[in-house]
Amino acid sequence: MEHGVIPASRRNTNTSLDYVFQSQVKGKISMVKPQFIIPNQLECGNIKFFQSRVTCLEFHPTKNNVLLSGDKEGLLGIWDYVKLHEKIIYDSVHSCNLNSMKFDTTNDGLLYTASSDGTICSTDLDTGIGSSLLNLNPNGWSRPSTWRMIYGMDFNTDKGLLLVADSFGFLYLLDRRLKTKIGHPILIHKKGSKITSLHCNPAQPEVLLSSGNDHYARIWDTRKLEGNSPLANLAHGRIVNSGYFSPQSGSKILTTCQDNRIRVWDYIFGNLKSPSRVIVHSHDFSRHLTPFKAEWDPKDYSETVAVIGRYISENYNGVALHPIDFIDTSTGKLLGEVMDPDITTISPVNKLHPRDDIMASGHSRSIFIWKPKTEDDTAEERNKEKAKEYVYGSGSQKKSNGKRDNSDDESDGSSDGKKKAKKTRFTSTVKGNGKSKV
């Protein structure tokens, strides 16, 4: 993979912004690069967690063993992967693709979700009772050309604002306490093009990064939002699946584009006309896969490690597998590729734990937990392969009240009217002993 890196010429801006970066931002970046531990061993899994494919994953901010997930039918799953056999599914949150999840910064029992049904909902994780904060399709399904979907969502923690972007290129600002829109929608990408992701800078929350189907990622100042005044336009070759600021200092940008390229900008205050590095990687997906998104490791203080699933398969001892790649974004080198011979499906959704050396991955309808391989495990595998624990789920089939086409995300449809929250708890599923085939 390191042969696919395109280096950028060395640039020195010598401006006042450069001085600000050196004095205020760079001090937050660790000068000694810590040793990175790759969670490369399959620990456990929940087979067929949902009836449809997994679309997003998120670890609970305070409960280390709790993983939240969403699927293509709009279901919200809560799984304590230490208990394995127990899970909770709320099937009345959304009517189709659950695309993004964010925890309330003041209440970790409250979750905000964004969906292709055009709604933003807040859900109490204990009861499943939710309320709608935004509905872009109040009149229900009419036709695809008027149906607004929501993919991008993020918090401005300083202002208490929820930022939401739709499939027509517009940005909405919501007051999470009053549950109302602030001002009018603002066109921040080409009209009619889908905004795929939003991310507020962790160090300066008023700085926003948006990515879209118009082949651009853009940087905005949310204090003076105007449609034609981005701080920077980051051009790409094709659709941009995602864009993220680095998790500690917010001084770097990582984007994933459907031209099979991962782009890295090392310095948001410098010249942004071209990326610092372009890393060649296989993640061009078909319409039946959740889009691949390279994400930073939130625990990496050097802000160099990213994880992303791989589309193309490789032959591992006669089995075609699709690894999950760990990439050093400072060099483009492959740090490690994670795979298991029992898992032959593609893993487009991957999430690294914010505190532990653990990774969760979504493979079609199943969810797996990975942990680092220890020396004791290596010694044990010389004699026999380490046993894995699987639990086989039986996710309930979601029924829709609206018109939609399940074959394509772009035509995922609608459901209007309020629904009573329903919770399904699976406690009678047989826990696997020993090695099981997926």
N, C-alpha and C positions, 0 to 999 in steps of 0.2 A: 504493500500500500504506500510505503514511503516514496516509491518511484512516481506516484501520481501527484506529488505536491508541486505546485507552481510557486516559487518564491517571488516576493515583491521586492522592488528596489528599496534600499534604505532611504528613509526620509527624515528630515529634521526640520520641524516647523519653526522653532525658535520664537515662539509667540508667548504672550502672557498666559494663554491657556495651557501651554506646556509647563510653565512655572507652577500653575495651580495644580496640575496633575501630579507633578513631582512632589509638591509639598503637602497636598491634602489626600490624594487618592492612592498614590503608589505606596504610601506608608502602611496601608491596610493589607498589602499583598505580602505573603511570606517570602523572604529572600532565600530561605533554605527549602528546597522542594522535598516534601515528605515522601516516604515510600508509599506507593499506592498498592492497596490490597484488592485484588479482583475476586468478586464472588463467583467462582467458576465451578461450583459443585451443586447439582440439583438436590435440594433438601427435601422438599415436599411439593405437592400440587393438588389442585382441585379440578378434576377432569369434568368438562362440560358444566362449568360454573353457571353459564347462561345458555339460553337456547340460541342466541345470536352472538356474533363476534364481539370481543372486547374492544371498546373504543377509547377508554382512558383509565388511568390508575393514579391513586394518590394515597400516600401514607398519612395516618393520623398524626397531628402535630404533637400530641402528648402521650398517646398510648402506642408504645413501640411496636406491638405485635398486631395492630389493627390496620388492615388494608381496605381502602374503598375503591370501587370500580364501577364503571358504567358500560352499557352495551348498546348495540344498534337499535334495540327496541325501546330504549329509554329507561331501562331498569337500573336501579341503584343497588349495588351489593356491598355488604359489610362483612368482612371475614377476619376472624382472629386465627391466623395461620399456625399458631401454637396448638390450638385446640383441634384444628383440622376439620373435624366432622360437623362443626356448627357454622352456619352462615345465616345472615338476614338479608332478604331481598325486598325492597320497596318497589312495587310495580305500578304506582300511580303518580310518579313524579313527572315523567314526560311521556310523550306518545311515540317518539322516535329518537334517533341518535342523541345520546348524552355525550357532548363533545368536550366539555371542560368542567372542572370542579375547583372551588376555592373555599377554604375554611374562613369563617369569620375571625378576624384577628383578636377580638375581645371575648369570643365564646366558641370554644372548640367543639361544642355540641351542635353547632349550627353550620350547615353546609350550603353554599350557593352553587347552583348548577346551570349550565347553558346547553341548549338543545337545538337540533334542526327543526323542531316544531315552532321555533321563533319565540320561545319563552325563557325567562330567567326565574328560577324558583329558589326559595330558601326553605330548607328542610331540617326539622329537628330530628337528629339521628336516633334519639331514644324512642320517639313515638311514631316517626314517619309522617307526622302532620306537617304540611308545607303550605306556603303561601306564594302567590305569584307576584313578582316585582315588576315584570315587564312582559307584555304580550304584543308582538309585532303583527300578529294575524288575528285580531279580535273578531273578524267576521267569518273565520273558518276557511276551509279549503275552497279556492276558486279555480286557479290554474297555476301551473309551474312558474309562469312568467311574473306572477305577483306574490308568490310565496316567499317570505323572508325567513332565512335560517340564521342561527347564531353559532359561530364557532369560537371566536376570540372573546376572552373575558379576563380581567385582572383587577386587582385592588390598588387604589392609591391610599396607602396606609396613613399618610399624614393628613389627608383631607377627609378620609372616611368615604371615599367615592368608589363606586363600582363602574368600571369602564367596560362597555359592551360593543361589539362590532358585528354587523350583519353581512349577508351575502350579496348586498347591493352596493357595498363600499362605504357605508355610513357608520359613524361612531356615535354612541349614546352615553350620556353621563347620568348615573343614578345615585340618589341619596339613599343609602342602605337603611337609615333610621326612619326617614319619612316614606320610603318606598315609592318615590316619585322620580320622574325624569327631570333633569335640570337643563333648561334651554331647549334648543332644537337640535335634531340630528345634524351632524357635520360630515360632509363628504371628504374622506381622507385618502381614498383610492379611486381608481377609475370607476365611473358610474356603471353599475351593473356587474362589477367584479366582486368576487367573494373575498372577504378579509379572513384569513386562516388563523391568525394568532395575534394576541396583544400581550405585551410585557412591560410593566413599569420598572424603571431602574431601581435596584435595591438601595443604592446610596442617595439617589435624587429622584424620589417617586414622581415628581412632576414631569420627568422626561419619559416619554412613551415610545416603544418600538412596535410598529405594526408590520404585518406581512400579508401579501395578497396574491390573488390570481393574475394580477396585471403585471407580473414579473418584477415587482419592486418590494423592497422592505424600506420603511420610512421611519425617521426619527422626528418626534413632535415635542413641543413644549405645551403641556396641557393648560398652562396659565393663560395662553393666548392662542387658542386653537382657531385656525382659519384653514379653509379647504386647500388653498394653494400656497401655503407657507410652511412646509416642513423644514426642520433644521437640516435634514440631509435626505437624499434619495439614493438608496443602495440598489443598483441595477443587477438583475439576474437573468439567466438565459431562459428560464421557464418559470412555472408556478413555484412560489416560495411556500413550502409547507409550514415553516415555523421560523421564528427569530427570537433569541433570548440574549439578554445582557448577562454578563458573568455574575455569579451568585454572591461574591464578596464585595468587590469594589465597584462593580457595574461598569468598568472601563472597557470591557471587551464585548464583542458581539459574535454570536454563533448562529448561522442560518443553514437551513436544509432546503435544497432546491431539487425539483424533479429532473434536472439535467444531470443527475447522478453526481452532484458536487456538494460538498460541505464547505462553506466559506467562513473565514475568521477575520475579524477586524481587531487588532490588538489595542487600538487607541481611539476612542470615540471623539477625542478633541483634536485629532489630527486630520490628515487628508483622507476622506472617505470615498473618493472617486473609485478606488479599486481596493479589493481586500488584501490583507497582509498575506494570506495563504488561501489557496484553493485546493481542497483535498478530494481526490477522486474516490467515489464510494458507490456501491450498488444499492440504490434504494428507490429506483423508479418503479412505481407500483401500479397495479391494475385497479379497476373500479371496484373490485370486490374486497379490497384490503383497506384497513385503516391506514392513513398516511404515515410514513416514517418521519420521525422527528429526532434529530440529534439534540441531546440535553446535557448540560453541564452536570458534573458530580457536585452536589451541594456541600459535601464535606471537604473538597479539595481546595485548600487555601492558596495553592499556586495557580488556580484557575486555568488549568491546561487539559484536564481529562473530560472527555465526552463519551457518551454511550449511545449506540444506535443499532437497530437490527439490520440484517443484511438480506436483500431480496434474492440474489443469485445463490444457488446452492453449490456446495463443494462435496467431493467424494471423501468421506472419512471411513476408511476400512470397509469400503463397499456400500456404504449407506449415504444417500444424498441428504445433507443437513444444511440448515440455514442458521449460521452462527449469529450471536449478538457481539458486536465489535466494541472494544474499548480503544479509543484513539487519543493519542497525545496531540492536541491541537497546536502546540508550539512547534512541532516538527512534522506532523502528519503521519508519524509512525504508528503501527498497530501495536498496542500494549498487550492485547490479549483477545482471543476469540472464545466465546463461551457457547458450548453446545452439549447435548446429551444424546446418546444413540437412541433413546426411547422417544425423543421429540423430533419429528420430521416435518412439523409445520413451521410456517414463517412467524417471526415475532416482531411485528411492527410497533408494539406498545411496550416500552420498558421504563421502569422507574427505580432510581436508586434511593435508598433510605437516607433521610437527612442526618441521622445520628449513628446508625449501625452499618457494618459492612455487609449489607443485604441488598439484593435486587429482586424486584418483582417483574415478571414478564407475562404479557398476554399473548397467547397463541390460539388464534381462532376463538373458540368458546371457553378455553381453559386458562387457568392462572397458575403460575409456578413461582416458587420461592428459591432463590439461590444464595448460598453462603460460601465463604472461602474454604478451599480445601486445606486441611491441616496436615502436619507431618504424620500424625497418628492415622489419619484417613489414608494417606499414601501408603503407609506400611500395611494397613489392613487390606488395601486393594491388591497388594501383591499376592495375597492368598485367595481372596474372594472379593467380588464387587460389592461395594457398600450398598446396603439396602436403602431403598427410598420409600417414603410413605406417601400414598396417594389416597385421596377420598373422591368418590364418584358422586357428583352432584346430580340434581334433577330439576334444573331451573324451570319454573312454570312458564308456559307459553303466554306471551303478552298479546292481548287482543286490542285492536285499535278501533276507535270510534270514527275515524276519518279515512279519507282516501289517500293511498300512498302506494308506491312501488318499492318492494323490499329489495329489488335487485340492484339498486343504485342509490348512493348517498345523495346525489344531486336531485333526486326526485322523492326523497323521504318526505312523508306527507304530514297530515294534520290530525288534530283532535281538538275539539273545543268543548267548553263546559267544564265545570269543576268536578273533581273526582274525590271520593273518600280514600284516605290513605289505607293501603293494605300491606300487611307484613306477613311474610312467609318464613318460618324458621325450620331449617332442616336439622333434625337431631337424630334421625334414625338411619342415616346413611352408614354403610359398612366401611370401616376404616381399613385400608389396605395394609397387609403385613408382607414385607419383603418387596421384591421388585415386581413392578407391573408394567405391562405394555400400554402405551398410549394409543 
